[in-house]
Amino acid sequence: MAAPTPPEFRIRHSDDYRENYANSIQVRASVWDFCLLFGMLKGQTENLVDVENFQGVYLSPQQAKALFKILEQNVVNYEQAFGEIKLDPRMTPGAPIN
């Protein structure tokens, strides 16, 4: 039996499409979905981290896992091309990442 022909992809931008830079992403999870909250770090002091969220995106658990796999592979490819991505050594497991 021959393998099915893959479908043609057509990707378009909606009328309200926009691109933004985010240096803060928070993740909320429930039984039904994941919510990614994208924001900008507006200021930081010893006692306050000020983040302004501008977009929330909900994903099914399946799409969240697919996104994880895609990001993981892209990070591996990036590090192979440009070297290891260093994270702040003060980060502790379970602490918010801004």
Buried (B, 14 or more C-beta within 10 A) or exposed (E): EEEEEEEEEEEEEEEEEEEEEBEBBBEEEEEEEBBBBBBBEEEEEEEEEEBEEBEEEEBEEEEBEEBEEEEEEEEEEEEEEEEEEEEEEEEEEEEEEB
